[in-house]
Amino acid sequence: MKSSTDQPDFTQLVNTYGNLGLIDAHNHDASGKQFQMMEDVWTKYKVRNVILFGDVSEHSAILTDSYSWYAYQSNPDFYIPYFSGFDLHDPGSLDVIKDNLEKGYFGLGEIAAASTHSPVLSNVEWKANDPMDGYLPQIYDLIAKYKAPILLHIDPPGGEPVAKLEQALSQHPDTTFIFAHINAYNTPEEVGRLMAKYPNLYADFFAGFSVYNPEGGLQPEIFIPVIRKYPDRFMISTDSGYGLDGGEEKAIEGMYRMLYLLDDPQLAQMIARDNLMNLIQVQSATETQLRAISELEKSTGKSYGKNLSKLEAGKILAQADKG
């Protein structure tokens, strides 16, 4: 496709890259149960999995977390649930997080770790002042035990918020941090500086912002060198089409256009799917899941094996609940 001087259309992109098993690494469609209206779209454009959550760092996120869990239980082969409904200034947040991870959620996010510019997140009730605020340091240590990642919203992507992120990255080397929409209002040079310095930092690339949003500069190609330099720690997402004319479908097209610009089948596979799935598959089944499976084995007479991953255990339990 790259040998042609004509830009491919959306259909051509899907036909070319749809076999990669594209994952949307950052999706808010648990809010308002929007995921129920998106499933045909995801099928049409060959999106194989969605990291699903809803509202961010506010009380209403408790409800949307339950929606992401509901979606996961209905289709554990497609949805990967994260959660955001906890007050990181309350010590009880540690219990909420442990309970959710034990239950089977795969990650925390999106979490408002700093926001003064966002018209939405700068006003949420449970946001952090910076990535070391409140109980975040204890949260980082807790989730490291589960190998669960945390998806952090940080704006502006510089100054004191990023200095505090660097402190968190340095002091919690066993924790996996994902910088949400790392390309938004940022430069490839700054992204490269952070990626070079902190091996526990992963990049969530909001493709539609760079490809289609004028505020993103409409020059997505400037990020290709840094993606190629750190191809094992980038993932791409829609952010549910935030700020884009054309919404989420346009954002999906943006993801495919980044894969086209990358012009490397092996790296495209990593960024479209493998990097994120590696973070999910490394998580072991929890004690809570294993107890539930043990009870299931007693009632069914079946054996589900040992050394299960959280992904495998979650599918077993979801399918059992469906009867």
C-alpha positions as CSV (number, residue, x, y, z in Angstrom):
1,M,0.0,0.0,0.0
2,K,2.8,2.4,0.8
3,S,4.2,2.1,-2.7
4,S,1.1,4.0,-4.0
5,T,1.1,7.8,-4.0
6,D,-2.6,7.9,-3.2
7,Q,-3.8,8.0,0.4
8,P,-5.7,4.8,1.2
9,D,-9.4,5.2,2.2
10,F,-10.7,3.9,5.5
11,T,-11.9,0.6,3.9
12,Q,-8.5,-0.1,2.4
13,L,-6.9,0.5,5.8
14,V,-9.2,-1.9,7.5
15,N,-8.7,-4.5,4.8
16,T,-4.9,-4.1,5.1
17,Y,-4.5,-3.9,8.9
18,G,-7.7,-5.5,10.2
19,N,-6.0,-8.8,10.8
20,L,-3.7,-7.4,13.5
21,G,-6.4,-7.7,16.1
22,L,-6.6,-4.0,16.9
23,I,-7.2,-3.0,20.6
24,D,-8.6,0.4,21.6
25,A,-6.4,1.1,24.6
26,H,-8.5,3.9,26.1
27,N,-12.3,4.0,25.8
28,H,-14.9,5.7,27.9
29,D,-18.0,3.9,26.5
30,A,-19.1,2.5,29.8
31,S,-20.5,6.0,30.4
32,G,-24.1,5.9,29.6
33,K,-23.6,2.3,28.4
34,Q,-22.4,3.7,25.1
35,F,-20.7,0.4,24.4
36,Q,-24.0,-1.2,23.6
37,M,-24.4,1.2,20.6
38,M,-20.8,0.7,19.4
39,E,-20.5,-3.0,19.0
40,D,-21.6,-3.1,15.4
41,V,-19.1,-0.3,14.6
42,W,-16.3,-2.2,16.3
43,T,-17.2,-5.3,14.3
44,K,-17.3,-3.4,11.1
45,Y,-13.8,-1.9,11.6
46,K,-12.3,-5.1,13.0
47,V,-11.6,-3.8,16.5
48,R,-10.9,-7.0,18.4
49,N,-10.7,-5.7,22.0
50,V,-11.6,-2.6,23.9
51,I,-10.1,-1.3,27.2
52,L,-13.4,-0.2,28.7
53,F,-14.2,2.3,31.5
54,G,-16.4,5.3,31.9
55,D,-16.3,8.4,34.0
56,V,-13.1,9.6,35.5
57,S,-12.1,10.2,39.2
58,E,-15.5,11.2,40.4
59,H,-18.3,9.5,42.3
60,S,-20.3,8.7,39.1
61,A,-17.4,6.5,38.1
62,I,-18.5,3.9,40.6
63,L,-21.6,3.3,38.5
64,T,-19.7,3.3,35.2
65,D,-17.2,0.9,36.6
66,S,-20.1,-1.4,37.2
67,Y,-21.1,-1.0,33.6
68,S,-17.6,-1.9,32.4
69,W,-17.8,-5.0,34.5
70,Y,-21.2,-5.9,33.1
71,A,-19.9,-5.5,29.6
72,Y,-17.0,-7.8,30.4
73,Q,-19.2,-10.4,31.9
74,S,-21.4,-10.4,28.8
75,N,-18.4,-10.7,26.4
76,P,-15.1,-11.6,28.2
77,D,-13.4,-12.3,24.9
78,F,-13.9,-8.7,23.8
79,Y,-14.0,-6.2,26.7
80,I,-11.1,-5.6,29.1
81,P,-12.4,-3.6,32.1
82,Y,-10.6,-0.9,34.0
83,F,-12.0,1.2,36.9
84,S,-11.7,4.8,38.2
85,G,-14.3,5.0,40.9
86,F,-12.3,5.7,44.0
87,D,-11.2,8.8,46.0
88,L,-7.4,8.7,46.1
89,H,-7.5,11.1,49.1
90,D,-9.4,8.5,51.2
91,P,-7.5,5.6,52.7
92,G,-10.5,3.4,51.9
93,S,-9.4,3.7,48.2
94,L,-6.8,1.1,48.9
95,D,-9.5,-1.4,49.9
96,V,-11.6,-0.5,46.8
97,I,-8.7,-1.0,44.5
98,K,-7.7,-4.3,46.1
99,D,-11.2,-5.6,46.0
100,N,-11.6,-4.6,42.3
101,L,-8.3,-6.2,41.2
102,E,-9.2,-9.4,43.2
103,K,-12.6,-9.5,41.5
104,G,-10.9,-9.4,38.1
105,Y,-10.5,-5.9,36.8
106,F,-7.3,-5.6,34.8
107,G,-6.2,-2.0,35.4
108,L,-6.9,1.4,36.9
109,G,-7.9,4.2,34.7
110,E,-8.4,6.7,33.5
111,I,-7.2,8.4,36.7
112,A,-7.0,12.2,36.8
113,A,-3.5,12.5,38.2
114,A,-3.3,16.2,37.4
115,S,-5.5,18.6,35.5
116,T,-5.8,22.3,35.2
117,H,-6.5,22.7,31.4
118,S,-9.1,20.0,30.6
119,P,-12.6,21.4,30.4
120,V,-13.8,18.0,31.8
121,L,-11.3,16.7,34.3
122,S,-10.0,19.9,35.8
123,N,-13.3,20.0,37.8
124,V,-13.7,16.4,38.9
125,E,-14.1,15.9,42.6
126,W,-11.5,13.1,43.1
127,K,-8.7,14.3,40.9
128,A,-5.1,14.5,42.2
129,N,-3.1,17.7,42.3
130,D,-0.2,15.7,40.9
131,P,0.9,12.1,40.4
132,M,2.3,11.8,43.9
133,D,-0.8,13.3,45.7
134,G,-2.9,11.6,48.3
135,Y,-2.6,7.8,48.5
136,L,-1.2,7.4,45.0
137,P,2.2,6.3,46.2
138,Q,0.5,3.5,48.2
139,I,-1.7,2.7,45.3
140,Y,1.3,2.3,43.0
141,D,2.8,-0.2,45.4
142,L,-0.4,-2.1,45.8
143,I,-1.1,-2.5,42.0
144,A,2.5,-3.6,41.4
145,K,1.8,-6.7,43.3
146,Y,-1.0,-7.5,40.9
147,K,1.0,-6.4,37.8
148,A,-1.9,-4.1,37.0
149,P,-1.2,-1.0,35.0
150,I,-2.5,2.5,35.9
151,L,-3.6,4.9,33.1
152,L,-2.9,8.4,34.2
153,H,-4.4,11.6,32.7
154,I,-1.8,14.4,33.2
155,D,-2.3,18.0,32.0
156,P,-0.5,20.0,31.1
157,P,2.1,17.4,30.0
158,G,5.0,19.3,31.4
159,G,6.1,21.3,34.4
160,E,5.3,20.2,37.9
161,P,2.8,17.5,37.0
162,V,5.4,15.7,34.8
163,A,8.2,16.3,37.4
164,K,5.9,14.5,39.9
165,L,5.2,11.7,37.4
166,E,9.0,11.3,37.0
167,Q,9.3,11.0,40.8
168,A,6.6,8.3,40.8
169,L,8.2,6.4,38.0
170,S,11.6,6.6,39.7
171,Q,10.3,5.6,43.2
172,H,8.0,2.9,42.0
173,P,10.0,1.0,39.3
174,D,7.9,-2.2,39.6
175,T,4.7,-0.3,38.8
176,T,3.5,-0.1,35.2
177,F,2.4,3.5,34.3
178,I,0.6,4.4,31.1
179,F,0.6,8.1,30.2
180,A,-2.8,8.7,28.7
181,H,-2.9,10.5,25.3
182,I,0.8,11.2,25.7
183,N,0.8,12.9,22.3
184,A,-1.8,15.5,23.2
185,Y,-0.3,19.0,23.5
186,N,3.1,17.3,23.6
187,T,6.2,17.0,21.5
188,P,7.9,13.8,20.2
189,E,11.1,15.1,21.8
190,E,9.5,15.2,25.3
191,V,7.9,11.8,24.8
192,G,11.2,10.4,23.8
193,R,12.9,11.9,26.8
194,L,10.5,10.2,29.2
195,M,10.5,6.9,27.4
196,A,14.3,6.8,27.3
197,K,14.6,7.5,31.1
198,Y,11.8,5.3,32.5
199,P,11.4,1.7,31.3
200,N,8.2,1.3,33.4
201,L,6.5,4.0,31.4
202,Y,4.1,3.1,28.6
203,A,2.5,5.5,26.1
204,D,-1.2,5.6,25.2
205,F,-1.2,7.3,21.8
206,F,-4.5,9.1,21.0
207,A,-4.2,8.7,17.2
208,G,-7.2,10.8,16.2
209,F,-5.8,13.8,18.1
210,S,-2.6,13.9,16.0
211,V,-4.2,12.8,12.7
212,Y,-7.4,14.9,12.7
213,N,-7.6,17.5,15.4
214,P,-6.1,20.9,14.3
215,E,-5.0,21.4,17.9
216,G,-2.8,18.3,17.4
217,G,-0.9,19.9,14.6
218,L,-2.2,17.6,11.8
219,Q,1.3,16.1,11.5
220,P,1.1,12.7,13.0
221,E,4.2,11.6,11.1
222,I,6.4,13.6,13.5
223,F,5.8,10.9,16.2
224,I,6.7,8.0,14.0
225,P,10.5,8.1,14.9
226,V,9.9,7.9,18.6
227,I,7.3,5.2,18.2
228,R,9.8,3.2,16.2
229,K,12.5,3.8,18.8
230,Y,10.3,2.4,21.6
231,P,7.9,0.0,19.8
232,D,7.4,-2.3,22.7
233,R,5.8,0.4,24.9
234,F,3.4,2.2,22.7
235,M,-0.3,1.5,22.2
236,I,-3.0,3.3,20.3
237,S,-6.5,4.4,21.3
238,T,-9.6,6.4,20.4
239,D,-10.3,8.2,23.7
240,S,-13.9,7.6,22.5
241,G,-13.3,10.2,19.8
242,Y,-13.0,13.1,22.2
243,G,-12.8,16.5,20.4
244,L,-13.1,15.0,17.0
245,D,-15.5,15.8,14.2
246,G,-16.8,12.4,13.3
247,G,-16.4,11.1,16.8
248,E,-15.3,7.6,17.6
249,E,-15.4,6.2,14.1
250,K,-13.0,8.9,13.0
251,A,-10.8,8.1,15.9
252,I,-10.7,4.4,14.8
253,E,-9.7,5.6,11.4
254,G,-6.9,7.6,13.0
255,M,-5.6,4.5,14.6
256,Y,-5.4,2.7,11.3
257,R,-3.7,5.7,9.7
258,M,-1.0,5.6,12.4
259,L,-0.3,2.0,11.5
260,Y,-0.1,2.9,7.9
261,L,2.4,5.7,8.6
262,L,4.5,3.3,10.7
263,D,5.0,1.2,7.5
264,D,6.4,-1.8,9.4
265,P,4.2,-4.9,9.7
266,Q,6.1,-6.2,12.8
267,L,5.9,-3.0,14.7
268,A,2.3,-2.4,13.6
269,Q,1.4,-5.7,15.2
270,M,3.1,-4.7,18.5
271,I,1.5,-1.3,18.7
272,A,-2.0,-2.4,17.5
273,R,-2.2,-5.3,19.9
274,D,0.7,-7.1,21.4
275,N,2.1,-4.5,23.8
276,L,-1.2,-4.1,25.6
277,M,-2.0,-7.8,25.6
278,N,1.4,-8.4,27.2
279,L,0.3,-6.2,30.1
280,I,-3.0,-8.1,30.4
281,Q,-1.7,-11.6,30.0
282,V,1.1,-11.2,32.6
283,Q,-1.5,-10.8,35.4
284,S,-2.0,-14.0,37.4
285,A,-5.4,-15.2,38.6
286,T,-6.2,-13.7,42.0
287,E,-6.9,-15.5,45.2
288,T,-10.6,-14.5,44.9
289,Q,-10.8,-15.9,41.4
290,L,-9.1,-19.1,42.3
291,R,-11.4,-19.7,45.3
292,A,-14.4,-19.2,42.9
293,I,-12.9,-21.6,40.4
294,S,-12.3,-24.2,43.1
295,E,-16.0,-24.0,44.1
296,L,-16.9,-24.3,40.5
297,E,-14.8,-27.4,40.1
298,K,-16.6,-28.9,43.1
299,S,-20.0,-28.2,41.7
300,T,-19.3,-29.2,38.1
301,G,-16.7,-32.0,38.5
302,K,-14.6,-30.3,35.9
303,S,-10.9,-29.3,36.3
304,Y,-9.8,-26.0,34.9
305,G,-6.1,-26.5,35.4
306,K,-3.4,-24.7,37.5
307,N,-1.4,-21.6,37.1
308,L,-4.2,-19.7,35.4
309,S,-3.8,-16.2,34.3
310,K,-6.3,-13.5,35.3
311,L,-7.5,-13.5,31.7
312,E,-8.2,-17.2,31.7
313,A,-9.8,-17.2,35.1
314,G,-12.0,-14.3,34.2
315,K,-13.3,-16.1,31.1
316,I,-14.0,-19.3,33.0
317,L,-16.0,-17.4,35.7
318,A,-17.9,-15.2,33.2
319,Q,-18.9,-18.2,31.1
320,A,-20.0,-20.1,34.3
321,D,-22.2,-17.1,35.4
322,K,-23.9,-17.2,32.0
323,G,-24.8,-20.8,32.7
